[in-house]
Amino acid sequence: TSARGEQYEASLRLASTMPTHLRAHRKKRGQRTVGYGRIGQHRKHPAGRGNAGGQHHLRINMDKYHPGYFGKVGMRYFHKTKNQFFCPTVNLDKLWSLLPAEARENATAGNAPVLDCISKGVFKVLGKGMLPAIPIIVKAKFFTKLAEKRIKEVGGECVLVA
């Protein structure tokens, strides 16, 4: 565990083993106001519970420390279904890892492996990273311009699949 966790556990042990006569509240016995004064008094929730008053009596605090907390931004999207936005991606530097080991070993300039990204659960190919100088035929739903350029530079091909 971390040092902070150990400190916390130690404080819990201390709290349970500390004798009552050493607690700070023992010094307050006999004082009617217990340090809270006779004018204001100790009330339960004088400013309201939780975030109450953020636009009223606690506005300065909200504006200063939580700017932009209130209000709206953007357009509403009614009944948004996530299915149509499902688009798992892969970068070029991880493209060869989707191929089986056997296909990677047998790949040559004359024998380009075919990688069907959709069967591997990937829809879009992104252009980060470099490819080895071996051609590869990649089938996917989407390619970025950079990905397409780099695949073609090594003699490969991008095949769009619906």
Secondary structure, 3 states (H helix, E strand, C coil): CCHHHHHHHHHHHHHHHCCHHHCHHHHHCCCCCCCCCCCCCCCCCCCCCCCCCCCCCCHHHHHHHCCCCCCCCCCCCCCCCCHHHCCCEEEHHHCHHHCCHHHHHHCCCCCCCEEECHHHCCCEEECCCCCCCCCCEEEECEECHHHHHHHHHCCCEEEECC
